[in-house]
Amino acid sequence: MLITFLLIVNYSFSQYNPVDILKSVQEKFNSIKDLSVDIIQMVNSQNPAKGKLFFKHPENYRLEITNQVIINDGKTFWNYNKRQNKVIIDNFTENNDNLFSINYLLNELPLKSNISLELDGNFKKLILKPKDNSIPYNLIEIWVQSDKLVHKVNAFDNTGTSYTIIFKNYKINQNLKSDLFSFKISEGIKVIDLR
């Protein structure tokens, strides 16, 4: 009976251990070859902007939101403003602080943060508090669904501004084509190349 009790306690503890929860979410994410997901972005809980995020391992992503397209192929970063018909090109760095990079959120930020856990309804909320000033946020909250996918992210910078991203309608392992993660410069587009 004592052994059964200890097994139950151990199972219950691991169910709510933030490191174990993070590890299970990382394993799920790292097992996915590619995904697409609808997103809603807000700053200070205002002006929701809807868009679509595409991701392909190891670090390719494409964000289409309002008049902007942001693309990263793991080497080059493009930021295209449709209204201004202008693209800014730069080298991608692994220290990228882009909250739309699920890889950054799940695999890089936790290495530089203290992690705790709260329960919020049907979600488990991972709370990351960066250990040093190399992270541009004071606090990052990641809501995890029962299927171990990220549902929502809140990040707070040192000015008190909050950035919220909600992820909905995941489509996983669709064999997304590589050309989705590059930007072709057509005639008339103003180019600012920072490489």
FIBALUM-613019 format. One record per residue: x, y, z of N, C-alpha, C in turn; residue in one letter. Coordinates in steps of 0.02 Angstrom, whole numbers, padded with zeros to 5 digits, always signed. Example, Ala and Ser with C-alpha at 12.3 -4.5 7.8 and 13.67 -1.06 7.14 Angstrom:
<pts>
+00660-00284+00390+00615-00225+00390+00660-00165+00390A;+00642-00112+00354+00684-00053+00357+00645+00002+00394S;
</pts>
This chain:
<pts>
+00041-00060+00000+00000+00000+00000+00043+00063+00000M;+00098+00061+00037+00144+00118+00039+00174+00130-00030L;+00192+00077-00065+00221+00083-00132+00170+00115-00180I;+00108+00093-00176+00055+00121-00218+00047+00196-00204T;+00046+00213-00140+00040+00284-00121+00098+00325-00150F;+00158+00300-00143+00217+00336-00168+00215+00343-00244L;+00192+00292-00279+00185+00297-00352+00134+00351-00371L;+00078+00354-00335+00026+00404-00350+00053+00474-00336I;+00088+00482-00280+00116+00547-00263+00168+00568-00315V;+00211+00521-00335+00262+00535-00386+00230+00555-00452N;+00177+00519-00473+00142+00535-00535+00110+00605-00530Y;+00077+00619-00474+00044+00684-00465+00095+00740-00467S;+00152+00729-00435+00205+00781-00434+00230+00795-00505F;+00243+00741-00543+00270+00751-00611+00219+00784-00657S;+00154+00774-00641+00101+00805-00681+00103+00881-00674Q;+00127+00906-00618+00127+00978-00605+00197+01006-00593Y;+00248+00970-00614+00316+00993-00609+00331+01035-00671N;+00348+01099-00664+00358+01141-00724+00411+01115-00772P;+00464+01086-00745+00518+01061-00789+00493+01001-00829V;+00453+00957-00797+00425+00900-00833+00374+00922-00886D;+00333+00971-00868+00284+00997-00916+00321+01027-00976I;+00371+01069-00963+00410+01099-01017+00441+01046-01060L;+00470+00995-01029+00503+00942-01067+00454+00906-01113K;+00393+00893-01088+00343+00859-01129+00321+00902-01188S;+00316+00968-01177+00297+01014-01231+00354+01019-01282V;+00416+01022-01258+00474+01024-01303+00476+00960-01346Q;+00466+00903-01314+00467+00839-01352+00413+00838-01405E;+00353+00861-01388+00299+00864-01438+00318+00910-01495K;+00341+00971-01479+00359+01019-01531+00417+00993-01573F;+00468+00965-01542+00526+00941-01580+00511+00880-01623N;+00455+00846-01609+00436+00789-01651+00397+00810-01713S;+00376+00873-01716+00337+00899-01772+00385+00923-01827I;+00373+00900-01889+00415+00921-01945+00397+00992-01968K;+00333+01006-01972+00310+01073-01991+00240+01084-01965D;+00219+01148-01964+00152+01163-01942+00130+01230-01970L;+00065+01239-01971+00036+01305-01985-00017+01316-01931S;-00026+01380-01913-00073+01396-01860-00098+01467-01869V;-00162+01478-01855-00190+01546-01855-00168+01581-01791D;-00154+01646-01797-00132+01683-01738-00172+01748-01731I;-00176+01771-01669-00202+01837-01654-00149+01871-01611I;-00128+01930-01631-00077+01968-01595-00108+02031-01566Q;-00090+02046-01503-00113+02108-01471-00056+02139-01432M;-00058+02205-01427-00012+02242-01384-00054+02276-01331V;-00038+02263-01267-00078+02288-01210-00152+02270-01218N;-00164+02209-01242-00231+02181-01250-00275+02223-01297S;-00246+02261-01342-00284+02303-01388-00265+02289-01460Q;-00307+02314-01505-00295+02311-01577-00276+02242-01602N;-00319+02192-01594-00302+02125-01616-00289+02122-01691P;-00233+02092-01709-00216+02082-01780-00214+02007-01793A;-00250+01985-01844-00252+01914-01861-00203+01897-01916K;-00178+01837-01913-00131+01816-01964-00120+01741-01963G;-00067+01720-01997-00052+01649-02004+00023+01640-01994K;+00041+01588-01958+00111+01571-01946+00125+01502-01975L;+00180+01496-02012+00203+01432-02038+00271+01418-02008F;+00283+01356-01989+00347+01338-01959+00371+01272-01988F;+00436+01267-02000+00467+01205-02022+00534+01198-01988K;+00546+01139-01959+00609+01127-01924+00667+01131-01973H;+00726+01157-01952+00742+01172-01882+00721+01243-01860P;+00725+01293-01903+00711+01362-01881+00683+01405-01937E;+00641+01375-01978+00609+01413-02033+00540+01434-02011N;+00524+01498-02019+00455+01518-02007+00435+01575-02054Y;+00370+01580-02063+00341+01633-02104+00280+01658-02068R;+00278+01723-02057+00222+01755-02024+00189+01803-02073L;+00124+01795-02084+00085+01840-02126+00032+01872-02081E;+00040+01938-02071-00006+01973-02026-00018+02043-02052I;-00080+02063-02057-00101+02127-02085-00060+02144-02147T;-00021+02198-02146+00017+02219-02205+00090+02197-02202N;+00105+02146-02164+00174+02127-02153+00184+02052-02165Q;+00242+02036-02194+00264+01967-02201+00334+01962-02173V;+00343+01918-02124+00409+01908-02094+00429+01836-02109I;+00489+01828-02138+00512+01761-02158+00583+01750-02131I;+00595+01689-02109+00661+01669-02087+00675+01599-02113N;+00733+01591-02146+00751+01525-02171+00808+01493-02129D;+00821+01522-02071+00874+01497-02028+00940+01532-02040G;+00946+01568-02096+01006+01606-02112+00990+01680-02124K;+00937+01691-02161+00918+01759-02181+00848+01776-02154T;+00840+01839-02135+00778+01864-02106+00751+01919-02152F;+00690+01912-02176+00657+01962-02218+00598+01991-02181W;+00590+02057-02184+00532+02090-02154+00503+02134-02209N;+00447+02112-02239+00417+02147-02296+00355+02184-02274Y;+00354+02249-02288+00297+02292-02274+00259+02302-02339N;+00199+02273-02344+00161+02277-02407+00140+02348-02423K;+00119+02386-02373+00095+02454-02384+00150+02498-02413R;+00210+02492-02385+00267+02533-02409+00305+02500-02466Q;+00287+02438-02482+00321+02399-02534+00397+02400-02522N;+00415+02383-02459+00485+02386-02438+00502+02323-02399K;+00562+02296-02412+00585+02238-02375+00652+02254-02342V;+00657+02235-02278+00720+02241-02241+00749+02171-02236I;+00812+02163-02255+00845+02098-02254+00902+02101-02204I;+00907+02049-02163+00961+02046-02114+00981+01973-02105D;+01039+01963-02073+01059+01895-02055+01017+01873-01995N;+00997+01810-01996+00962+01782-01939+01014+01762-01886F;+00999+01777-01823+01044+01756-01769+01004+01712-01722T;+01038+01666-01689+01005+01621-01643+00981+01657-01581E;+01006+01717-01570+00984+01756-01512+00922+01798-01529N;+00889+01780-01583+00829+01815-01605+00777+01815-01549N;+00747+01873-01536+00698+01877-01481+00626+01877-01508D;+00615+01847-01565+00549+01848-01596+00502+01800-01561N;+00449+01826-01531+00401+01784-01495+00362+01738-01541L;+00364+01750-01607+00329+01707-01654+00369+01643-01667F;+00432+01641-01647+00472+01581-01656+00458+01534-01598S;+00419+01482-01613+00402+01434-01560+00465+01400-01535I;+00513+01390-01579+00577+01361-01558+00611+01404-01506N;+00612+01470-01517+00641+01517-01469+00604+01513-01402Y;+00537+01512-01404+00497+01511-01344+00508+01448-01302L;+00512+01391-01336+00513+01327-01299+00583+01300-01286L;+00630+01314-01332+00696+01282-01325+00751+01329-01304N;+00744+01394-01318+00798+01440-01301+00784+01482-01239E;+00726+01513-01236+00708+01554-01177+00713+01516-01111L;+00688+01454-01107+00691+01420-01042+00762+01409-01016P;+00812+01405-01060+00881+01395-01038+00907+01455-01000L;+00877+01513-01011+00899+01576-00979+00848+01602-00929K;+00803+01558-00906+00748+01580-00863+00737+01534-00804S;+00709+01562-00751+00681+01521-00697+00610+01504-00716N;+00589+01442-00704+00525+01418-00729+00480+01397-00671I;+00418+01420-00674+00367+01397-00625+00304+01380-00664S;+00254+01355-00628+00193+01331-00661+00132+01353-00622L;+00080+01372-00658+00014+01384-00629-00037+01347-00670E;-00093+01328-00639-00148+01298-00676-00199+01353-00691L;-00224+01355-00752-00272+01406-00772-00327+01371-00812D;-00378+01350-00776-00432+01313-00809-00406+01248-00838G;-00416+01238-00903-00393+01177-00937-00320+01183-00960N;-00289+01240-00946-00220+01252-00970-00170+01248-00913F;-00110+01228-00931-00053+01233-00885-00013+01294-00909K;+00000+01339-00864+00035+01401-00883+00107+01398-00856K;+00155+01396-00903+00225+01400-00885+00244+01473-00878L;+00278+01490-00824+00299+01559-00812+00374+01561-00813I;+00402+01601-00859+00474+01607-00867+00496+01676-00845L;+00543+01677-00797+00572+01740-00775+00646+01739-00793K;+00665+01779-00843+00735+01779-00866+00784+01794-00809P;+00841+01759-00813+00892+01765-00760+00937+01826-00769K;+00940+01853-00831+00984+01910-00842+00952+01958-00893D;+00988+02012-00908+00961+02064-00952+00969+02050-01026N;+00995+01992-01044+01003+01977-01116+00936+01964-01149S;+00884+01949-01110+00816+01938-01136+00779+02005-01131I;+00745+02026-01184+00711+02092-01183+00644+02092-01145P;+00628+02037-01111+00565+02032-01075+00579+02017-01001Y;+00537+02044-00957+00543+02030-00885+00506+01966-00865N;+00455+01949-00904+00412+01892-00887+00381+01866-00951L;+00381+01800-00959+00348+01768-01016+00303+01713-00988I;+00239+01714-01009+00191+01663-00988+00170+01623-01050E;+00172+01557-01043+00155+01513-01099+00100+01466-01077I;+00041+01472-01107-00015+01428-01092-00009+01366-01136W;-00014+01308-01106-00007+01244-01142-00073+01207-01142V;-00093+01184-01201-00155+01146-01208-00144+01074-01185Q;-00198+01036-01179-00193+00966-01158-00155+00924-01209S;-00154+00946-01273-00117+00909-01324-00043+00929-01328D;-00021+00969-01278+00048+00991-01270+00070+01041-01323K;+00023+01075-01354+00038+01129-01400+00026+01196-01366L;+00062+01247-01388+00056+01313-01358-00010+01345-01379V;-00048+01370-01330-00111+01404-01345-00103+01480-01345H;-00065+01506-01297-00058+01578-01292+00009+01595-01259K;+00035+01654-01279+00096+01681-01249+00083+01753-01229V;+00103+01771-01168+00105+01840-01146+00177+01856-01128N;+00202+01912-01151+00270+01933-01133+00266+02006-01111A;+00302+02023-01059+00303+02090-01031+00373+02118-01033F;+00382+02177-01063+00449+02207-01065+00458+02254-01006D;+00517+02286-01002+00532+02326-00942+00494+02392-00940N;+00456+02408-00992+00414+02468-00990+00343+02452-00966T;+00330+02387-00956+00264+02365-00935+00218+02349-00994G;+00243+02355-01054+00204+02338-01114+00196+02262-01118T;+00135+02240-01133+00123+02169-01140+00110+02151-01213S;+00138+02095-01234+00130+02069-01302+00096+02001-01296Y;+00039+01994-01330+00001+01932-01326-00005+01901-01395T;+00006+01835-01398-00005+01797-01459-00048+01737-01442I;-00103+01728-01478-00147+01671-01469-00140+01626-01530I;-00131+01562-01519-00122+01513-01573-00185+01469-01577F;-00214+01463-01638-00275+01423-01647-00271+01384-01713K;-00306+01328-01715-00314+01288-01776-00248+01263-01804N;-00211+01227-01763-00148+01197-01786-00161+01146-01841Y;-00117+01146-01891-00114+01093-01941-00041+01069-01941K;-00032+01005-01928+00035+00978-01915+00056+00931-01970I;+00121+00934-01987+00154+00889-02034+00118+00886-02102N;+00117+00944-02135+00085+00951-02201+00135+00948-02258Q;+00199+00936-02243+00252+00938-02294+00255+01006-02328N;+00261+01059-02288+00266+01127-02315+00329+01133-02358L;+00322+01167-02414+00378+01173-02461+00428+01225-02437K;+00491+01213-02452+00545+01258-02429+00539+01328-02457S;+00512+01336-02518+00508+01403-02548+00459+01449-02511D;+00418+01420-02467+00374+01461-02425+00415+01502-02376L;+00477+01480-02363+00520+01512-02313+00578+01550-02345F;+00564+01579-02403+00612+01626-02434+00571+01682-02466S;+00604+01737-02480+00569+01795-02506+00599+01813-02574F;+00557+01816-02625+00579+01835-02692+00566+01909-02702K;+00618+01945-02719+00612+02018-02727+00590+02033-02799I;+00530+02058-02805+00505+02076-02872+00520+02149-02887S;+00513+02168-02949+00529+02236-02971+00485+02286-02935E;+00515+02341-02913+00478+02394-02880+00482+02392-02804G;+00504+02336-02776+00510+02332-02703+00574+02367-02680I;+00567+02412-02633+00626+02446-02604+00660+02398-02557K;+00726+02391-02566+00764+02343-02526+00813+02379-02479V;+00810+02362-02415+00859+02386-02366+00895+02324-02341I;+00958+02315-02362+00996+02255-02346+01046+02272-02291D;+01036+02243-02232+01078+02257-02174+01132+02203-02163L;+01138+02156-02210+01187+02102-02201+01258+02127-02212R;
</pts>
